[in-house]
Amino acid sequence: MSAFALSLALGTVAGLADFLGGLLLVRRSPTTRSLRYFVALGSGFMLAAAVLEMLPESLKLAPTWAPLLVLVGYCGVHLIEHTITPHFHFGEETHHDEFIARYKSYSVLLGLGVHTLFDGVAIASGFLISNWLGYIVFLAVFLHKLPEGFTVASVMLASGQSRKTALNAALSLGLATLAGVFLINIFPSWVHIGLPVSAGVTIYVAATDLVPEVNREPGIRMALVFFAGVAIFFLLRLIAG
């Protein structure tokens, strides 16, 4: 399969995971603990993938500008979460005990949409470099998609929106992921910018958004799940040879 076909197929799978996260919330089937396991596993895998694969490849593509672009990606998400989405909490928080203004719910959707756009950019950028990097980035993205869809649906419901609107919000995150895939495949030369910026976004989401959620759980179990995510990355790297 071509790089475009692979990134499109796996970008679709990642986008569907966003929708599934919203569907699970609407049907009230997930538990807080089970979602936190996804967060812990995903954060470990994402951090390993970003630091050990995305960063080195970014430096090969743009030795001079890559460090600055990584910082731009990191700071960009930080700015969004403290301006456009000041009420944002990543992961399992369901907001049942608080009322959220409708405009804030849409600001959360916009902020997450920007992040998921770069999910797609990261997947497509990875496959333009190598299938190995593409698959690794896809797994890193996929592991946090369920909590992401769960989050946006929970915010929508807490702001008084209907279940249909909550599901549509989760679906829109999936579509934003596909938009990122198409963007890089239409303009493949942008991979020199897209990959390092995506690396910065990935590092922010893993280390700043997800790890604090893991740290909220007492005891060592969640920490071990985090390290399991790192170990899975190394295992896949070993298998790939």
Helices and strands as residue ranges (DSSP letters): H 3-26, H 32-49, I 50-54, H 55-61, H 66-83, H 102-129, H 131-142, H 145-158, H 163-186, G 188-190, H 191-204, I 205-210, H 211-215, H 221-240
